[in-house]
Amino acid sequence: MKEIKRNAPLIAASAILLGLTVPVTSSAASTATAEPLTWTKCQEGPGLDPRQQCATVDVPMDYSEPDGRTIQIAISRIPSEKPSARRGALLLIPGGPGGDSLADPSGKGQKLPQRVREAYDLIGFAPRGMAPSTAVDCELDPADLSTTKRLPWPAPDGSVAENMATARRTAEACVRNGGELLRHISTANEARDLDRVRAALGEAKISAWGVSYGTYVGAVYSQLFPHRTDRVVLDSNNNPDPTRVTRNWLAAFEVGVEDNFPEFAKWAARADNPDRLARTAADVRPLFLRLADRLDRKPLPWPGADPPQLDGNALRQTMLTSLYDPDDYPTLAKTIRAALRGTVPPAPEAPPESVLQNIAAVGVGTICNDVDWPDSAAHYQQGVDKSRAEYPLTAGMPRGPMVCAAWPFQPKEPAVRVTDRGPSNILLVQNERDVATPLSGALKLRRALGDRAVMVTVNSTGHDAYLANGNACGDRTVSRFLATGERPDRDTYCAWFNAA
């Protein structure tokens, strides 16, 4: 295998110090001649708008060889609802890595105000590697597809030995089965693909609404192709540190859970709550920690779940998932109530194995190809031990080893460094309490972008702010920007009572 890890940290550090990105950034995409798109009726799907159309765009698998092998990117659109008011196209950039937005023109796109739907064609896509784009699959052991395996929840005693073993199995399977494309999945290449999509759409510039991981994609696109951006909304924002990338996002769960658990605790102690857990909010946290410790020692059988037992880490993962959206608080409360009685709730539904395999492979390719990870078990053990002491709710998971700890390749290029160089056309919107992309990380993206951006902080709880878990003030601010280009003059705070 070529390009085995040698001096990856030194190479990346040198590139960052020099302010470099990669030599193939813009030229391959900008000089390409776009083929006319063939729009057809999309395959049937639940809730798919009959107006939605689908097409594919051919892109280089390897942008350093733009005339080499090509792969396909599947895209979708719902055209502007008022051609006379049309401004351009709005890319709906999904979270992940491992998400797609093909159905979003029919779904979240229809939540956009009428004047925004009139101003833009709504464009969804499946990133490289995600079916129905040219897809990848690592053919992992099904036991390694569960969330408590893909996230590095340590053993009850805090050991990362099993996490390292899982990382090695996963890396070996991906190297064996993932194919050449897996080595070319990265955030920078997704951004280059989006510029090919822009060209295929016939747009000189393109607008975007990126959510969660999509904010990093949007920021990287704005860095690589700054003068091809129109109006850019980054919603629920990631720390763009190019030396750590996903390692920072994983670590952010420590703070994100601490920011959000008190909101769950207040809800779970309300007297009128049928899923009430305790008399006071202060009692909820110790109750949860005692239960997780008990389940570490004596798990409950959980037929139909993956894995088929409710242990401490399954409870912690249920907590993490439920804190994404306050509407999901009852799921965590019902799980806690059942476990306290020695029973289990119904097993959560899971996507088909083929979908999980595809999501896992794209995730591996992205996070391991974006940046080099340490490969020392001792390094992770030290971090996990420290995290367990400071942030017991997450039990050390945010500093544990993911598959990249055993990835045998160095990144093909340094991660893109997001800077303040480029047009001032970016609006960040960020909930104050977000478990997955906490405010502390969003502020680092805000600082990196400098005068290119304005940030709207929303007094709300949950992941995804605009038209989801935010508030009326934040929604109106973003909608006004997309429709008219009007942005606040400076960073602003949207309180619940503020509707302007």
N, C-alpha and C positions, 0 to 999 in steps of 0.2 A: 504494500500500500504506500503510495506516494504521499508526500506532505505530512509525514508524521511529526508530532509536536517536537519542536526543538527550541527556537527562540521566539515563540509567538508573543509572549509578553513584551519582549524587547522591541520586536518589530512594530507591534501596536503602539507602544509608548512613543517610539520614534515618530511614527506617522502623526500621532496626536500633537506632539510637541511642535511639529512643523506645520500644523494646521492643515494637513492633507486629508483628502478623502480617498478616492481611488481613481486611477487613470482612465477607467472606462466609464466614468459617471455619465456624462451628458452626451458625448459624441456619438456613441452607438445608437442611442435612442433618437437623437435629434436629426441624424442624417438618414434615418430609415424612411423609405417611401411607404406610406400607409396604403394597404389594399382596401378597396371599398368593402364595407361590412354587409353581410347578408343577414338581415333580420328575419327570424322565423318565429312561429308560435312556440312558446315555452312548453316543456313537458308539464303535464298536469301536476298540480300540487295543492295541498290544503291552503285555502285562503288566497290563491293566486288570482290577481286581478286580470280579467280577460284582455286588458290593454297591454299587459306586460309582454315584451318581445325579448328574444334571446339571440345571441350571436357568439362567435369565437374570434379571438385575435391571436395570430401567430407571433411568438416572441422568441428571441434566442434563449436556449437553455443556459448558455455560458456567454455573458456579455463581453468577455474578453475575446471571444470568437464569434462576432456578430453574424458571420456568414455560415456558421456551422449548424449543428442540429437545432431544430426549433421544437417548441412545445406550444400547447394551446392554453389560452386563458378564456374561460367562459365568462360572458358578461350578460347583463340584462338591462332593460330600460323601460320606463314609462315616459313617453314624450310629454313635453310641456302642455299643460291644459289650456294654454292661451298663446298660440304661436306669435301673435302680435306683441306680447309682453315678454317673450323668451329672451333671456340673457345668455344662457349657455347650458352647461351640464354640471350637475352636482354629483360627485363621487360619494357613495356611501361606503366608508372604509370600516370594515368589521373589526371586532376585538379578536382576541386569541392569544398567541398564534394558534391557528387551527380553526378559526371561524370563517364564515363566508357571508356575503351580503346579497346573494342572488335573489332571494325572496324579498329583500328590504324595500324595493320600489313599491311592492304590493302591500307591505306590512308597515314598518315604522315610517316609511316615506309618506304614507297617507295620513299620518298624524301631523305632518307639516301644514302650516297655514296655507290657505288657498293662494295667497299672493306669492308664496315661495314655490308652490307646485306650478304656478303659471310661469314663473321666472326661469325654471330649469327643467331639462330632461333629468329624471332621476336614474342614476346608473349604479347597479350592483355588480358584483363580480365574485368569483371564486379564486383566491390567490393561488399562485403556482403550487402544485402538489395536491391541492384540494379538488376532489371530484365535484363536478364533472369536468373541470380543467384536467390537464394531464396529471394523473394522480400518482402518489407514492404510498407504499405499504411496507412496514417492517416485519409483518407476520409475527408479531409478538405472541408469547404465551398468553392466552386469555387471562390467566391469573395476574399478569402484570399490567392489565388495562384498568384496574380499579383505581379510583381517585386516590385512595390511601396508599397506593403503590407509586402512581405517577408523581404525586407530591411526596417529599421525603419526610413523612412522619416517622420519627425514631421509635425504637423499641420502648417498652414501658420503663426500662431502666435508663433510657436516654442514649443507648448505644446506636451508632450509625452503621454497624457492620452489615446488617441486612439491607440498608439503603445502598451501600456500596455494591453489594452482590446484585441487587436489582439493577443498578446502573450498568454493571458489566454485562448482565444478560441482555438488557435493552440495547446497549451499544453494539454488542456482537450481532444481535439479530438485525439491526438496522444496517450495519456494514455488510452483512451477508445477503440481505433481501431487499434493501432499499433502492438499489440501482444508482446510476450516475446522477439522476436528477436530484436525489437527496442531498448531494454535495453542493448543489447550486440553489438551495432554498435559503433565503436570508431576507432580512428587512430591506437592505439596499436593493436587492434584486426585485423584491415586490414593488418598491418605488419605481424602479426602471420599467417594470411591466406596466405600471399605471401610466407612465409617460407614453408608452406604446399605445395604450388604450386611448389616451387623450388624442394622440395623432390619428388613430383609426376613426375616432368620432369626428374628426375634422375641426377640432377646437384649438385655437391658438393658445388659449388659457383655459384652466378648469378650476372649478370650485370644489370644496370637499367638506364633508362632515365625518371626522374620524372619532371613534369611541374606544376608550380603554387602550388596548394595544394599538388600535388604529390611530391613536394620537401620536404614537411614536412613528408609525408609518407616515402619517401626514407631516410630521415635523421633518422626517428624513427626506420626504419628497420635496418639501419646501426648501430644504438645504441644497439638494442636488439640482433642482430645477426651479429656482426661485422666481424667475420671470415667466414661468408658465402657470403660475398660481393666480387665481382671481380672489375669491373670498374663502377663507379657510377657518373652519370651526373645529377646535380640538376639545373634546368632551370627556372628562374623567381621565386625568393626565398622568403620564408616567415620567419618572425621573430619567433624563436622557444620558446620564453619565456613560460615556463611550467605553470606559474601562470595565464596566460591570454589567450593564444592560439588564438582562433578566435576573441576574443575581440580586440586583437592587430591588426589582419588583417583587421577588420572592421574599426578601427580607422585610419589605414594607408591610407584609401581613402582621408583623408584630405590632406596629403602631396602628395599623388599620383596625385590628380587632379591639385594641384598647380604646380607640376613638369611638367605636360603635357599640361595644358590649353594654356600656351604661344605658344606651337608649333601649336596647332589648330588656335590660333589667328593670327599667322603669315601666315598660309595657307589661312585663311578666309579673309585676307586683300590683297592677291595678285591681281594685276591688271588683270592678265590673267585668273583668276578663274571665271568660269561661275556661281559659287555659292558664289561669293564674298559678304561679309556682311558689310564691313566698309572700309574706305580709309586707315586707319592705324591699325596695330595690337593693339595698345593701346586702340582703340575705341571698340574692340570686347567684352572685359570683361564687361564694364559698360552696353553695349547694352544687353548682356545676362542677367545680374542681373536685369535690368529694366524690361525686358520681363518676367522673372520668377516671379518677384513681381506682375506684372500686371495679369499674369495667376493665381497666388495665389488668387487674388481678383475676377477675372472674367474668369473662365475656358471656354474653347471652347469645344463644343460637338465634340466627335471623334468616330463616328460610327465604330464598328468592333474592336476597340482597347480594351484593358483590363488594367485599367478601361476605360469606354467609354467617357473619357473627357481628353483634353489636359490641365492639370493644371500645376502649377509651379513645382510640384514634378515629374510629367511625363516628363517635359522638362529637369529637372535635371537628371533624370534617363537616358534619351536619351543621354545627355551629357556624363554621366559616361560610358555607354555602348560604345559609339562612340570613346571614348578616348583609348579603348583597342587596336585599330588598326587604324593607319592613313588612311587606305583604307576606313574606315567608317566615316571619317570626313564629306563627303557629306550628310550623313543621318542627322547629327546634323544641318548642315547649311541649308538644305532644310526644316527641321522642324522649324528652327528659321525664315526663310524667309516667310514660309506659315503663321506662327502665327502672324508675324508683319502685314500681310495683313488681319488678322482675319479669316484665313482658316486653314485647317489641311492637312498634307500629307496623303498618303494612310496608313491605319493601319498596323503596323508591324505584320509579321506572328508569330504565337506562336505554340509550340509543342502541341500535343493532351493532353487533360486533364489528361489522365491516366499516361502519361510520367511526367507531372508536379507534379502530386500527389506523384509519386515514388521519384522524385528528392527532393521534399520538405521533405518527410519523412526521407530519408537518411541524408539530411542536418541537420534536427532536431536531429536525433540520434547522429550524429557525434559531432556537436558543443556543445550539452548539456551534452553528456556523457564524453567528453574529459576534461572539466573543469567546476567548479561551477561558476555561474554568480551572481552578486548582484540581489536582488529582490526588492529593494527600488526604487519607482518611483522618489523620490526626488534625489537619487543618479544620475539617468540618466538625470533628468531635469537640474541639475547643470552642467553636462558635455555638454549637448546639448546647453545650453545658452552660455557657454564659447566658444564652437566650432563655433556657429553661428557668434559670434563677430570676431573670429580670421580667420575663413575659410568660408566666405559667399557663395562661389560657391557650397559647399556641405550642407549648411543650417542646420548643426547640426546632420545630419543622422549618420555619423560615430561613434558618441558616444551615440546613442540611444539604447533602449532596444529591443533585438530580443526575440524569443520565450523562450530562456533559462532563461529570467527574471522571468518566471512563471513556470519553470520546477520543478515538485515536488520531484524529486529524486536527491540525491547527486551522484557524480561519483563513480563508483565501485572501481576505483583505481586512484592514482595521474597521471597526464600527465607525459609522459616520458621526462626526462631531457636530452637534446642532449649535449654531452661533447666531449672532445678531445681524449678520450680513444678509440683506435682502429687503424686499418691499415690506412696508408696514401694513399687512393685510390679514393678520391672524387674530382670532378671538378665542381665548381659552375660557371654558366654563367648567366650574369645579364645585361639587358639593363639599361642604365643610367636614362632613363625617362620611367617609367612603372607605369601606373595608379593603378593597382591592387596590385602589389608586388613591392613597391618602393625600390630604392637603399638603403635607410636608414634602412629598415628592413632586406634586404639581408645581409648587413654588420654585423648585429647582429648574423645571422646564421653563417657567415664566422668566427666571433670571437669565437662562441661557439665550432666550429669544430677544431679550432687551427691548429696544424700541420697535421691534417688528410686531409686537403683540400687546394686547390689553387683556386683563384677566378679570372675569366676573366670578366672585366667590359666593356661593349660594348657601344660605342657612337651611340646610336640609340634610337628610340621612339616607344613605344608600348609594349604590353604584349606578352610574349613568345619570347625568343631570338633565340634559335638554329633553323635554317632552317625556320624561320618565319619572325619576325620583327627585326632581328639582322642585322649583316653585314658580309662581306666575311671573315674578320679576325676572328671574333668569331666563325663562322661556321667551318672554317678550323681547328681552335684550338680544338674544340670539336670532330670533325671527326677524327682528328689525334689521339686523346686520345682513342676514342672507338676502332679504328682500330689497334693501335700499343701499347697503354698504355703510350705513351709519353705525359707528362704534362709539362707546363711551370715550371721553377724552382721556380718562385715566382708569386705573384699576378700581373696581367698585365692589361693594358688598350688597347682596340682595337679601334683605330680611324678609320673613314671611309676610309682614304687613305692608311691605313696599311693593306696589303693583306697577311701578313705572320703570 
